[in-house]
Amino acid sequence: MIFFWLLIYNILIVPLGYIGYYIVSFFDEKIKIGKIGRKITNRKINWFRRKKPDKEVYLIHSASLGEYEQAKPVIRGLKTLRPDIEIVCSFTSPSGYENADKLEEVSLFVYLPIDTLRRIDAFLTKLRPSKIIFVSYELWPNLIMKANRYEISTYLMSARIRKDSLKWLPIIRTFFSEIYRNLDHIYAVTQEDKETVARLTGSKQVKVLALGDTRYDQVIQRSEKKVEEKVPSIFETGFVFVAGSIWPQDAEKLLPALFRLMKEKNDLKLILAPHEPSDYAIEMLETQAEKQNLTYKRLTELNEAPIDEKILLVDKIGVLAEIYHQTKAAFVGGSFRDSIHNVMEPAVAGIPVFFGPVYHNSREAENLVEQGGAVSCETSQELYRNIKRVIEDEQVYNKMSRSARKVIVDNLGASMKTVKQILE
């Protein structure tokens, strides 16, 4: 059956996908950047192998930046226990490749080639990895099959398949079942995820283990760094509330509640961080603040001294995780749109978390609600009422804070379990 699907994949899906990719690259700047980056990748690998011809290589593939964050504690663990290996990280998207922290444990950052037989074969024969570790969900059929041919061990870490995933559709399920069945090892997040993956792999003896979610380890490691060194102290006093990774749909519900509270609570200060901090997004928030006669400042205008303004607008990326540690409560965006963003960063900061009704794409968000560390609100009035409650009631505030942090602490340890399994 796998050969049938590979035939369909290489005769139909790959050519159509490649043509679409090539055409879109003329109009989409991100795709264009990726196209150029893939050309440079070949030269980087040649240089790397000339410099280190005999070194054992582990290839760790992340679709984008979020998956790379999950891989970080595993990368550190692998390099600690096996300092003799070379770790190469590959990405599919330019956002991952361009914005990834260049860990000292990683020898080389590259783009993964387009999944054609010829390109993948050239990539593997030049790089010669002994193990390929996929992070979370993105699997490429030709890469997996070529790895099997060259006897390269393949792993999928932090695996989970959502109940509403397209992978469960009748014909598509058969295709993905064959792909998962050709992996050597699968490390699921929870026991439920393990059972879900086992349903997809069927009777094939793929080693599926439930090892936990490495993201919990990463947010702890990140929070333990001197976060104040990256972002200067923003506000000297007051109850600081941050709205992180918000979209216009979030702002439409959240801002009326926050502005109403600011009129009632003179010490309430806001940090507003658009998911995409373009000039347009920042200017829209500035307009909203001006309508309320509220003073504001952009993060890039910050100096070492705390600001006197009521609102800080985050006009750069990569700092939100640090900013959460300077706040008392947080709203996480995407939850009035199509999918909630990262709730773990405010949770590890030990602050109450709020979001809209669209959060079931995130098991961490569900866990926070169940444990009492977060509240989901459907209307602006609900947001107003629940945020006001944590501002005014210290007991409620402390209970939510402890619950949020406990969710993170209770789920630590997945990274070292994953490292142990990979090395064994």
N, C-alpha and C positions, 0 to 999 in steps of 0.2 A: 504493500500500500504506500509506503514512503516514496518509492520510486515513481509511482503514479503522480503523487502530489509534487514531487520535485520537477517532474516533466511539465506539469501545468504551471508551476511557479516560474520556471526558467523560460518557457516558451511564451507564456501569456503575461503573467504579473510583472516580472522583472523588466521586460522590454517596454511595457506601457508605463511603468513607474519611472524608468530611466528617461523616457521621452518627456514625461511630465516634469520631471526634475530639471532636465536641461532647458525646457522652454521657460519654466517659472524662474530660473536663475537669471534671466535677462530683466526681470521686473522686480524680484524680491531681493533686497539687499542682503538679508541673512543667508538665503540660499546661495547667493553669489559668493559670499564670504566662505561658506562651507565648501563650495566647488573649488575655489582657489586653495583652501587649506588642504584638501585631499590631494592636490597635485604636489604640494610641499611635503606631505606625509611620506611619500616614497623616498625622497631625498634624505629626510630625517632618519628613517629606518636604516637606510644604507650607511649613513654616517655612524649611527649608533652601533651597528653590527661590526663595522670596521674597527671601531674603538674597543668593543667588547665582544669578540667573536665567539668565545667559549662560555660565556656566562649563561646560567639558567634564567629564563624569563617567565614571569607570570603576567598575563594580559588581563587587565580588569576593565570591563566595558560598561560604561554608563550612558544611558540615552541622553541625559542632560545634567544640569547642575544639581537637581534634587537627588538623583541617584548617586552622584559622586559624593554628596554629603553623607549618604548612607554608607558608602564604601570607605570613607576616611578612617574610622577606627579599625577596620579590618586591615587596611593598608599598613597602618602603624603597627598593628599586632604581628602581621606577617613579616615585616622588616625587622622587628625586634627579635623574633624567634629564628628568623632565617636571614641574617644580614648579608649572606653570600649571594642571595638572589637579586635580580634586577626586576623592578616593577614598572610596567608600561601601562598607562591609562589611555583608553580610547573613548571617543565621544561620537555621537551621531549629530547633535545640534551645535551650531556655532555658539549659542548662549552658554552651553556647558563648557566648551573648549576655551572660549575667550575669557570667561569669568571665573574659571576654576582656580582655587588657591594652589599655587605651585608647591606642593608638599616636598620637603627635602627627601622623603622616602621614595619618591617617584623619580625614576631615571629619565622618562620620556613621556610627553603628552602628544597624542596624535588623533587624527580623525579616523574613524573606521571607514574603510572603502565602501562604495556602493556594492550591494550584495550580489554581484555577478560572479559566475564561476571563475572567470579569468582573473578578475581583480582580487578576489579572496585567495585564490591559489598563490598568486604572486605575493600577496601580503603575508601569508603564513610561511611560505618558503623563505622569505627574507627575514622575518622577525623570529621564527622558530621558537614559539612559546611552548613550555611544557604543560601549562595549565591555562585555561580561559575561564574567567569568572564573570558571569553576567549578573548585573544588579537589578533585582526586583522583577522586571517584566519583559524587557526588550530582547527578543531572540531572533537571530537571522538564520534562516534555513541552510543556505549554502555554507555559511561559516561553521555551523554545527556539523554538517555532513563532512566537510573537508577536514575538520578537526578529528572526527572519528577515523577518517581515512589515514591521517598522519599520526594516529594514536596519541592525540593531545587530550588530556582529561578536561571535561567540561563541567561547570558548576553553575547553578542558579541560586543566588543568595537573596534573602529577604523576599521570598516568593509569596505572592498572594494573587488570587483571581477573584475579582468582585462578582457578586451574584448577577449583576446586570451587564457583565462583560460580553462583548460580541463573540468571545471564544466559545460560548455555550450555544450559539446558533447551530442548527443541525449540520450543514455542510462545513461551515467554518470550524466547528468543533472537531471534526474528523482530521482536518488539516493540522490544527494546533496539537491535537492528541499525538500525532506522529512526531511533531517537533519536540514536545516535552519528553516523549518516550526515548528519544535519542540522546538525551542528556545523561551524564554519568551520575550526578548527584544534585539533589534539589533540597534546599534548606528553607522551609516555610517559616512564616512568622509565628503563627499560633497552631494549636492542635486542630482547630477548625480549618485553617488554611491548608494544613497537611492533608486532611481528609478531602478537601476540595481538589487539591492538586492530584491526589491519588485517584479521584474519580475521573480526571482527565487522562491520566496515564494508563488507567485500566489495569490489566493483568501483567503488564510488562514490569519486570523487576528493576525499577529505578529506585535508588536509595533516596527516600524522602524522609526528612527529619524536621521536627518543629524546634527551632533554635531561638526564636524571638526576633525582635526588630532592632537592628543595629543603630537606627536613628536615635534611640534613647541614649545610647552611649555617646553618640556624636554631640548631641545638644549639651550633655553634661560636660564633656571635654571642652567644648567651646565656651561654656559659661564659666568654667574654672580659670580661663585666661584673664588677664587684666583688662576687662572689657572697657574700663574707663579710659584706657590709653588710646583707643581708637576714636571714641566720641567724647569730646569735652563735656563737662557738666553743663546741662542745658538750663534747668530751672533751679533756683536756690531754695525756694519754698513752694508749698502748695500741694494739692492732690493732682498728680500728673496722670492723665489718661491718654493712651496711645491708640490710634486707629491704624492698624498695620495692613499693608497690601490691599487697600480699598479700591473698588471700582465705582463708577458713577452710580450704579444701582445700590451699592452699599451706602454711599454718601447721602443719597436721597432719603434713606430711612434713618441713618445714624445722626447726621448733622443737626436736624431739627431738635432731636432729643438732647444732644450735647450743648447746643446754643441755649436751649431753655434752662438747662442745669447751670450754665455759666452765669445766667442772670440771677439765679438763686444762690449760687455758691461762688463767692468772690475769689476764693483761693483755688478754684478749678482751672488747671492749665491743660492745653491740648497739644498733642503731637500727631500730625496727620501725614501718613505715608502712602501715596498712591502706589498701586501695584506696578504701574509703568510711569515713573516720574518724569514725563515729558514736560516741555514748557507749557503745553496746552493744559495738561492735567493740573500743574501747579498754579497756573493763572486762574483756572476755574475755582480752585480752593481759595485763592486770594480774593476773588470776587465775592465768594460767599462770606468770607470774614469781614470784608469791607461793608457789606450790607448790614452786618450786625454791629458795626463800629468797633470791631475787635482788632487789636494790633497783632502783627505777625512778623516772622522773620524766617528766611530760608536757612537750611542747615549749612549750605556752602558759604553763608555770610557769617557763620559763627566764629568767634574768637575764643580765647581761654576763659573769659568771664561769663557767668550765667546771664541769660537774657532777661530783659524787663517785659518783653512782649507777652501776650497771652497765648499765642499759638506759634509752634514751630512747624514749618513745612519741610518734609524730607525730600530733597530734590536730587538724591543720588542713591545708588543701590549698594547693597552689601553691608549695611550698618544696622539694619533693623533688629537683628538678634542682640546686638549690644545695647541698643536703645531701650529694649524691654526692661533691662536691669535698672533703668533710671525712672521707671514708672510705677504706679500703684495699681493699675488695672488696664485691660486691653480689650479691644475689639479686633477680630480677625476677619479680613475681607474675603470676597468671593462667595460669602454665605448668603447673599441676596441675589446672586447671579447664577452660576452653573456648578461651581464646586468650591469648597472652602480651601483656603491656603493653610500654611504651616501653623498648627496650634501648639506645637511642642516647644517652640522657642519662648513664648510667654509663660507656658506652664513651668518650664525649668527655672524661670525667673521667680517663680513662687507668687504669682499674682492672679487674681480672679480674671477669668476669660469670658468674653461675650461674643456671640456671633448670631447670624440669621438662621433661617430654617433649612438652608441647603448645606448640610454637613455630613450626610451619611456616606459620602465618598471617602471619609476619613475615619478609620477605626479609632484613632487617637482622640478625635473630637467626641465620638460616641462614648469612649471610655471616660473622658473628662466630665461629660454630662452625667453619666451613671454614678461617678464617684463624688459628684458635688463640686468639682473644681471649675465648672463652666455652666453657663446658662444660654440656652437657645431662645431667641426672641423672634416673633413673626412680624411685629409692627413697631413703628417708631415709639408709640406709647409704652409698649412693653420694655423697650430699651431704656426709655426714660425712667420708668419705675424701678427696674432692676439695678441700673447703674446708681441711681439715687440711694437705693437701699445699702449698697456696699460702701458708699461714701459716708452715710449717716450712722450705720450700725457696725461698730467695731467688731462685735462678736461674729456677725455674718461674714465680714471681710476676712477675719483671721481663719475662719473655718474653710472658706473657699480657697484661700491662699495655701493652707496646709494640704488640702485635697489635691490641688493642682500639682504641687511639687511631688506629692506622694505617688501620683500616677507615673511620673518619670522614674522615680527611685525604684519603685516596685518592678520596673521592666528592664533594669540594667543587666548587663552580662552577656547579651547576645553576640557581641563582637568576638569575645575570646572563645566562645563555643564554636563560632563559625571558623575562626582561625585554626582551632584545634582540629576540626573535621577536615579542613582543606589540607593541612600538613600531614594528617594521618592517611 
